[in-house]
């Protein structure tokens, strides 16, 4: 076997289901051939960052280290945002980049970029597969899966890709680590004294929904989830207390807690505001947090599921009616009223889409882009299970939803996906509409079209900015979608949206709904969320 085959085989054995990327020369072609040999499909994206986001989402959904390939130089520099996304979304992505040989590095200037130096801040390891490709692959897999999970760089030149290489033994993950006795006793003592605990659920609890739900049931307390943890406790559950961002909207319910349990909450999931609460904190985490928003009173570090299962308690003073009142107030603070003839309200765009999906018997995953529209999407799309909602929460990069939706649709074609995106985010990744069409992805793109960077427009406050600095002429996304082989609709009211979603769900392949949106309610909504 050659080195490319050894690396691909190791990733395939570790659970990778596809190879994503934009190839150049050199090792890219060897890696593609190796993937075909093991039955791993290659997903050609239109941009390197789009490919990395697809790999990131595939890694989140499978839990497996997922490869993305690029050419050297411009390929690596172009993929940087996608790798930063994987880093802050804690996704085990393995970047397989073509590189420069030792000889070339003595004289090459054309396209030369120090890949390792460029990506060091956003990768957990930077490896060169010059020899011993099997060991390099296993080191990359181990690094990507260790807490906190994240991306790894392997540089593989075309010359090295063809060298004979010996496979390493299959990767064996270390056994899960139970919480230590002393911090567990401290946490149990805090829990025994608490009458009004509250649980905040983050991304590390996603694989442990059963243990989380069992603990929540025993305590009878409110449970708030981060964006990435939507569905770990269903939105329809009577103990669901809302979405936690670290902002203002959750302050009323958490101010009434006498103990806060952080269940797998990664600090990257919160907005950069100081911790607001005085109650003691139990922090259940896969690894130590550095930096952190707070110093916990008890820290259970290791396997999040084992820690959740080790805690026990009895119902305190919270009532279902009290939790329901807080939940209703949270929703009311974030609601968008009817928008008359100015377009569809952002809340209605989400709720009508989901209602039409339910009426059709569809249960798509939803991918949400960054921007003002993400607030109604994350608040009003009802999730039932982990992974129902996908979002770039740590990096919050625009241009995320379409490639993320493609990956989700390919992961589960029968279920499919909806990508909610603003017009600005879609303009950043238009080429990936062609990717969706080429791959025949069961994807519905819903565009919040207001011809403005709405969130930045709100942040500008009273500052006078250059004309055209935050807005642009409205784009005809429906025509653009049809131009790459998809199907499209234009809508400007709730009924038109309902009909369009219903028709779209009955059709194969990628679809796009270009929706005229009334953005006037965003400022009040963001004020309620972030204060």
N, C-alpha and C positions, 0 to 999 in steps of 0.2 A: 504493500500500500504506500501511496505517497503522502506527504504531509497534509495536503488539502483533504484527502480522503480520511485520514486519521482524525483531523479536527472535526469534520462534519459528522463522522460516525459517532464521535464522543458526544457531541451536542444532541444528535438524534437519540442516542441511548439514554441521555438525561431527560428526554421528554420533548425536545423541540419538534414542532410540527411543520414548520415552514422556514424558508430562508427569504429574507426581504432585502431589497437594495436597489442601487443604481450602479451597474458594473462599469468598469473601465477595462483596461488591458490587464496584464500581469496576473496576479493570483485570482482575480474575480472569476475568470473563465474556468479555472481549475476547480474553484469552490462550487460553481454552478453545476459542473459536470459531476462532482462528488455528491452533491445533493440529489441529483437525478438518480444516481446509482443506488441510493438508499431509499428512494421513494419520497423524498422531501420536496414538495413543490417550491419553485422559485417565484416570488411575487415581485414583479418589476413595478416600482413606483416611478413617479415623474420627478420627484425631488428626493434628495438624500434625507432631509429632515422628515419628510412624509414617510419614508421607508422606516426610519428609526422610531417614529411614533407608532406605526403599525406593529413593529417588533415589540415595542414597549407594552402596548395593549395586549398583544398575544401572550407576552410573558406574564402580565397580571392575571389574565384569564386562565392560563394553564399552570402557572407556578413554575414553569420550566425556563431555563436559560435559553433565550431566543436570539438567533443570529441575524445581523444585518451587515451587508457588505458594501464597500465603497472603493472607488479608485483612490490613489494617493493624491496628495496636494489639494486641489480644489474639491475633491470628493470628501475628504476628511474635514476641511474647513466648512463645507456646506452642511455636514451632518451634525455640527457642534450643537445647534439648538435642540435637535432631536435627542442627542445623548444627554444634554443637560436636563431635558424632560424626563428621561429614564432615571437619571440620578435623583431628582427631587420627587419623582413619583415612586421611588423605591422599586424599580422594575429590573429584573435580572436580564439585561441585554448584553450580548457579546458582539462587539464591533469587530468585524474582520476587514481590516484595511490593507490594501496593497501598500507596499513600502519601498524604500530605497535600500539597495544592497550595501554592504560595507564598502565596496569599491566606489559605488556611486556617491556615497556620502562624503568621499574625499574631494569631489569636484562639482557635484550637481548643484545648480542654482535654479534652473527652470523648474517651476512647480514645487520647489522644495519647501516644505513646512515641517517643522519638528512636531510630528504628530503627538508624541508622548507629552511634550511640554504644553502643547495647545490644549490637550484634553485632560491633563492631570487634575485640574480642579473639579472635573465632573465625572471621573472614572475612579473605580476602586483599585484598579491595577492597570499597569501599562506593560504589556509583554511583547517580546519579539520571538517568533517561531523560526529561529534560524537553524535549530536542530532540536531533537527531542520534542517533536510536535505533540506527542501523546501526553507528556508531562505538562506541557504548556496548556493544552486544552483542559486538563483536569484542574490545573491551578486557576484557570479562568472561571470554570464552572463553580469551583469552591468559593472563590472570592465573590462572584455575583450572587450566590445564594446565602452567604453569611450576612447576619444582621448588622446594619440595615442593608437590605438588598440593593443592588445597583449595577450599573454597567461596567464593563471591562473592555479594554482595548487589546486586541492581538494584531500586531503588524506581521504580515506574511507576504514576502516578495514573491514574484512569479518564479524566480529561481528556487527559492526555498520550498514553494508549494509542490514542486515536482521531485523533491528529494525522497528517497526511500525512508520510511519511518515506521517505528514499532508502536502499535496501539498501547495505551496505558490501560490498567484495570479499570472497569467501570466505576464511576464516581459513587461513593456511598456517603450519604449525608450523616453527620454526627447525630447521636440520639438526642431527643429533646431534653432540655435541662429544666428540671423542676425548681421552684423557688426555694431559696435557702430557709432554714428553720427560723432563724431570728427575725428577719424581716417579715416572714409569713405570720409569726406570732404577733408582731407589732401591728400588722394590718388587721389581723383578726380581732385584736383588742379594740382598735379604732372602730371596726364594724360593729362590735358588740355594744359599744356605747352610743352609736348613732341611732337617732330616731327618724331622721329625714335625710338619708343618703341620696345621692344622684350619681348616675353613671354617664360618662362621656366616652363614646366609642369611636376609635380611629381605625386606620387601615390595617394595623397589625392584628386586629380582631377578625378580619374578614374570613380567614380559614376556620375560625372558632365560633361561628354563630350559635351553634348548639349550646356550648358552655356559657356564652354570654346571655343567651335567652333564659337559661336555667337559673343563673344567678339573679337576673332581673326579676324573674317570677318569685323567687324566694324572698326578695326584699320588697317587692311591690312598689318600687320607686320609679321616678321618671328617668327615661333614657334619652339622651341626645346623641346624635351621630354627626360626624364630620361629613363633608361632601363625599369623600371616597368611601366612607362606611355606610352610605345609604343602603338600606335593605338588610343590614345585619340584624336590626329589629325593623319589622315592616312599618311603613308610615301609618298603616291602618290599625296598628296595635294600640290598645288603650293606654299603654305605658309610654308611648312615643311622645317625647317632649319637644321635638323640633330639631333643627340643624344647629350645630355648634360651629362657630367660625372664630371665636375669640373676640367678637365685636359686641354690639349693644343689645341685639334682639333677644339673646338668651339670658341677660342679666336678671330679669324679674324672677324666673323660675329657679335659677341657681343661687340667687341671694337668699332663698328660703331653705337651702340645704345646709345640714350640719356636718356633712362629709361628702367629698367628691372623689369618685373612683375614676381614674383615667385608664380605660381599657384599651391598650394598644394605640394610644394617640401619639402620633409623631408630631413634634413641634412644627414641622414644615407645613402642617395642615391648617395652622391658625394664622390670622392676619397679625402683622407686627404691632400689637398693642400690649401694654402691661397686663399681667394677670390681675383680675379685678376682685377676687373672692378671698374671704378670710377663713373659710372652713378648712379643716385639715384635709390633706390629699393623700390617697393611695395611688401610686403610679405603677401600673402593670405594663412592662415594656420588654421588647425582645432584646434590647441592648441599652446600655447607659446613654442618657441624653446629654449632648454637649454641643452647643449651649442649650439651655432650657429656660422656659418662662418662669419657673418656680423651683423651689427646693421641697420635694415631697416629704411628708411625715413618715411614710413607709414606701420603699421601692422594691417591687418584686420583679427581678430581672431574669429573663430566660424565656421559656416557652409560654406564650400568652394563654394558650388553652389550658395548660396544666395549672397555671396560677389562678385562672378564673374558676376552674373546677375545685381548687383547694380552698377557696373562700366559701363561707357559708354564713347565713344570717336569717333573720325572721322579719316579717313585715313590720314596718314602723308606723309613722303617723300620716304618711301620704294617703290621700283618698283618690279613687279614680276620677271623681268629680273635680277635685282640685287640679289634677294633671290635665284634665280635659279643658278646664277654664284657661290654664296657662297656654295650652296648645292653640286654643281658639284665638287668644289674644295675639299670639305670635303670628298666626296666619293673617289676622286682620291687619296687623301692622305692615305686612308685606304685600297686601292685596293691591291689585290694579283694578279700578272701576271701569265700567263701560266707556269706550272712547268715542262714541258718536260716529261722525263721518271722517275721522282723522286716521282711520286704520284700525287694525286689530290690537287690543291691549295685549301686552306681553304675557300676562297671566292666562288670558283666554287662548292665546296661541298654544300654550302648553296643555291646558286642560282639555280643549277641544280635540287636539291631536291624540291625547291619551284616550279620551272617551270614544273617538272613532276607532282607535286600535282595539279597544275592548269590545265594541259592538261587532267588529269583524272577527273576533276571536284571536287577535294577534297580541303577542307579548314581546315586542322587540326590546333589545337593550337600547339605551339612549346614551349618546356621546354628546357632551356639552362643551362648547368653545368658551374662551375667555372673553369677557366684556360684560356690559350691563345686563344683557339678556340671561347671563348665567344665574342671576339671583332668582327670577321667577322659575327657571328650569329646575334648579336644585330644591326650591321650596315647594313647588306644586306638582312636579312629576312624582307619582306615587310608586315607591319601590317596595318590592316584596322580599327579594333575596339579595345577598351580596353580589356585586357585579352587575346589578340592573342598571346602574348609572355610572358612566365613565367620564372622568374629568381630569384635566391637568390642574391639580390643586397646589402642588408645591411650587412649580415654575409659573403656572397660570399663563401659558403661552397661547397666543392667538394662532390660528391655523391648525388647531388640534382636532376639532370634531370630525372633519371629513376623513382624514386617514385613520383616526381611532374608530370611526363607524365602519370603515371598510374592514379593518381587522376583526371587529366584533361580528360583522356579517359573515366573513369567511370562517370564523371560529364556529359559528352555529348558523348555517345557511337557512335552515327551516325557520328559526326564530327571527333572523334578520336584525336590522338596527335602524334607528333614527338618529340623524346627526342634526342637533340644534346649533346653528351658527349665526353670528352677526354677519352683516355684509362685509365689514372690514376683515374679519377672520377668513371668510371665504375667498376674498381677493388675494389673501396671502398664500392660498394653496389651490388655486383654480385648477392647476394641472392634475390634481388628484381626482377630479371629476372624470377625467379620461381614464385614470387607473381603475376607478369603480366600474366604468363602462367596459373596459377591456376584460376585467375579471368577472363581469356579470354579477357583481355583488348585490345582494338583496338589501339595498340601502335606500332609505328615504332621507334626503337632505331638506331640512326646513330652514329657510333663511329669514331672519329678523331684519328686514330691509328698511332702514331709516336714513341711509346715506350719510351716516355720521359715526365718528368714534364716540359713542354716547357716554361711556364711562369716563373717558378723558375730558369730554366736554363738561361733565359735571365737576370734575376735579379742578378745572381751570378757575372756578370761582368768578371773581369780578375782573380778572386780568384780561386786558385787551390783547388779542393774538392776531397774527397776520391772517388776512382773508384767505380762506381755503386751507387753513392749518389743521382743521379737525373734521372737515366734511368734503364731499366730492359729488359730482353728478351721479345720480342713481344709475346703477348698472342693471342691465337686462340679463339677470341670471338665468331666466327661463330659456332664452335663446342660446346662451352659452352652453347650458346642459344639453340641449338638443343637438348642438354642433358637435359634441363628442359622442353622440350615440345614445343619450339618455332620454327620458320623458319628463315633461315639465308642466306646471300649472302656475298661473298668477292669481293671487287672491287678495282681497282687501276687506273682507268681513267674515264673521264667524261661520255663517252658513256656507259661503264659498270654500272656506277652509275645510269644513266637515266633509263636503262633497269631494274635494280634492284628495284628502287623506283616504277616504273610502275607496276611491278609484285607484289611487296609487297602490294600496295594499293588495289589490286584486291583480296587479301587473307584475311580471318578472323584471329582474334587473334593476339598475339604479334609477331613481326618480328624484325630482327636485320640485319643491313648492316655494315660489318666490312670494313672500307675504309682506304686504305693506303694514308696517307696525307704527303704532302711536307711542313715541318714546317719552311723552310728557310726564308719565308717572315714575320714571326711573329715579329722579332726585329724591323724592319722598321715600321710596323703597330703600335706597342706599343709605339714607339718613337713619331709617329704622334699623337697618342691619348693623351699621358700623358706628353710628353715633356722630 
